[in-house]
């Protein structure tokens, strides 16, 4: 079994009330959507919702689920200045279970089936020498910095076929799975050799800016129009 850590602080600056305002007609917004999916995951027995937002707490309590544990996060760990490293070091103070899945409400298209698949891959990958898992987007395209191309040599071929380019990966912050031992030893939500779990299509979508929120609503409505 595995414990979910779901951080959800108040005070989003880029998208005000991002976590709780109505999303695509869903009252309770992204928090509601995420908790509904997490409660469907077969191998999850506890969801630790870490927040300082009273509205988030209200939405969570409406589920009336024993699986949802509300952690009222200290204010010094719930500001815009709080670093991810500080929050990582907080995990062992509130979770004692052996394996932790860290996710965010801002990935509304990660279904319980995808979470189940990631958890299965995590435990399988441990047998193959990996020590953790994180979700990524595969980038196999033309990448540049200010000086020019960084993943292909234009002196050899100006526009190679994308299939021949090296695979690079963007961390999309949808899923991180690590052992509690890994958290304590490395002070990190991944280990030294994480398994790269590729997500595809809408599952990779992350809401960070106002235009992301608006686009996400359109996608969500389209995907759920017959439900």
C-alpha positions in Angstrom: 0.0 0.0 0.0 1.0 3.6 -0.6 0.3 7.0 1.0 -0.5 10.0 -1.2 0.9 13.4 -0.3 -1.2 16.2 -1.8 0.1 19.7 -1.0 -2.5 22.4 -1.5 -1.6 25.8 0.1 -3.7 28.9 0.0 -2.7 32.1 -1.8 -2.0 31.1 -5.4 -0.5 34.3 -7.0 -0.6 33.4 -10.7 -4.2 32.1 -10.6 -6.1 33.4 -7.6 -8.1 30.7 -5.8 -6.8 28.2 -8.4 -7.3 25.1 -6.2 -10.9 25.7 -5.1 -12.7 27.9 -7.6 -15.3 26.2 -9.9 -13.5 24.4 -12.7 -15.4 23.5 -15.9 -18.6 23.6 -13.9 -17.3 21.4 -11.1 -17.9 22.9 -7.6 -14.8 22.6 -5.4 -12.7 22.8 -8.6 -9.4 21.1 -8.9 -9.3 19.9 -5.3 -12.6 18.1 -5.8 -11.5 16.5 -9.1 -8.2 15.3 -7.7 -9.6 13.8 -4.5 -12.3 11.9 -6.5 -9.6 10.3 -8.6 -7.2 9.6 -5.7 -10.0 7.8 -3.8 -10.4 5.4 -6.7 -6.7 4.2 -6.6 -6.7 0.6 -5.6 -3.4 0.6 -3.7 -3.8 3.8 -1.8 -5.0 3.6 1.8 -4.2 7.1 2.9 -4.3 10.6 1.3 -2.5 13.2 3.4 -3.9 16.6 2.3 -1.5 19.2 3.5 -3.0 22.7 3.5 -3.6 26.0 5.3 -6.7 26.7 3.2 -10.0 26.5 5.0 -11.9 26.1 1.8 -9.7 23.1 0.8 -10.5 21.6 4.2 -14.2 22.1 3.7 -14.1 20.4 0.3 -12.1 17.5 1.6 -14.4 16.9 4.6 -17.4 16.8 2.4 -16.1 13.5 1.0 -16.6 12.0 4.5 -13.8 9.5 3.7 -11.6 7.9 6.4 -8.8 7.8 3.8 -8.4 11.5 3.7 -6.2 12.8 6.5 -6.0 16.6 6.7 -2.7 18.1 7.8 -3.0 21.7 8.8 0.3 22.9 7.5 2.3 25.4 9.5 2.1 28.9 8.0 5.9 29.2 7.7 5.6 26.2 5.3 2.7 27.6 3.3 4.0 30.9 1.9 5.0 31.7 -1.7 8.6 31.8 -0.3 8.5 28.2 1.0 10.8 26.1 -1.1 10.1 22.6 -2.3 13.1 21.4 -0.4 11.5 22.7 2.9 8.3 20.9 2.1 10.2 17.7 1.3 11.9 17.8 4.7 8.5 18.2 6.3 7.2 14.9 4.9 8.8 12.5 7.4 7.2 14.6 10.2 3.7 13.8 9.0 4.0 10.5 7.2 5.4 7.3 8.6 4.4 4.8 5.9 7.0 3.2 3.7 6.1 4.6 0.3 4.8 8.1 -0.7 3.2 9.3 -3.9 3.4 13.1 -4.2 1.0 14.7 -6.7 -0.7 18.0 -7.3 -4.3 19.1 -8.0 -3.0 21.1 -11.0 -2.8 17.9 -13.0 -6.5 17.3 -13.5 -6.2 14.8 -16.3 -4.2 12.2 -14.3 -6.8 9.5 -13.9 -6.9 6.8 -11.2 -5.9 4.3 -13.9 -2.7 6.2 -14.7 -1.9 6.5 -11.0 -2.5 2.7 -10.6 -0.1 2.1 -13.6 2.5 4.4 -12.1 2.4 2.7 -8.8 2.7 -0.8 -10.4 5.7 0.5 -12.5 7.3 1.9 -9.3 7.2 -1.4 -7.5 8.3 -3.3 -10.6 11.2 -0.9 -11.2 12.5 -1.4 -7.6 13.3 -5.0 -8.7 15.3 -3.7 -11.6 17.5 -1.4 -9.7 15.6 1.9 -9.7 14.8 3.5 -6.4 11.9 5.9 -7.2 9.7 7.2 -10.0 8.7 10.5 -11.5 6.4 11.4 -14.4 7.9 13.0 -17.4 7.2 14.3 -20.9 9.4 12.9 -23.6 11.0 15.6 -25.7 12.3 14.5 -29.1 12.4 17.7 -31.0 14.7 20.6 -32.0 16.0 22.3 -28.8 18.0 25.4 -28.7 19.5 27.8 -26.1 20.8 31.3 -26.8 23.8 29.9 -28.6 22.0 27.5 -30.9 21.0 23.9 -31.1 21.8 21.8 -28.0 20.7 18.3 -28.9 21.9 18.0 -32.5 24.9 19.2 -34.6 23.8 21.6 -37.4 27.2 21.3 -39.0 26.4 17.6 -39.7 22.8 18.0 -40.6 20.7 21.2 -40.3 17.3 19.5 -39.9 17.7 15.8 -39.0 14.7 13.6 -38.6 13.2 14.0 -35.2 13.2 10.2 -34.7 17.0 10.3 -34.8 17.3 13.0 -32.1 18.3 12.0 -28.6 15.4 11.5 -26.1 15.3 14.2 -23.5 12.7 14.3 -20.7 10.8 17.2 -19.0 9.7 16.6 -15.5 5.9 17.5 -15.4 5.5 17.3 -11.7 2.4 15.1 -11.9 3.7 12.1 -10.0 6.7 11.5 -7.7 7.0 8.2 -5.8 9.7 7.5 -3.3 10.3 5.4 -0.2 10.4 7.1 3.2 13.9 5.8 3.5 14.7 7.8 0.4 13.1 10.9 1.8 15.2 10.7 5.0 18.5 9.7 3.4 18.5 12.1 0.4 16.0 14.8 1.5 14.4 14.4 -1.8 11.1 13.2 -3.4 13.1 11.1 -5.8 16.2 8.9 -5.4 19.5 8.7 -7.2 18.0 6.5 -10.0 14.3 7.3 -10.7 12.3 5.4 -13.2 11.1 7.9 -15.8 7.3 7.3 -16.2 6.2 8.9 -19.5 2.7 10.4 -19.5 1.0 11.3 -22.7 -1.5 13.8 -24.1 -3.8 15.4 -21.6 -2.3 13.5 -18.7 0.8 15.7 -19.0 -1.2 18.9 -18.8 -0.3 21.1 -15.8 -2.2 24.3 -14.7 0.2 27.0 -13.8 -1.0 30.2 -15.5 -4.5 31.7 -16.1 -4.5 30.6 -19.7 -3.7 27.0 -18.6 -6.8 27.2 -16.3 -9.0 28.4 -19.1 -7.7 25.8 -21.6 -8.0 23.1 -19.0 -11.6 23.9 -18.5 -12.3 23.6 -22.2 -10.5 20.2 -22.4 -12.3 18.9 -19.3 -15.7 19.9 -20.6 -15.0 18.3 -23.9 -13.9 15.0 -22.3 -16.8 14.9 -19.9 -19.6 16.2 -22.2 -21.4 12.8 -22.3 -21.1 12.1 -18.6 
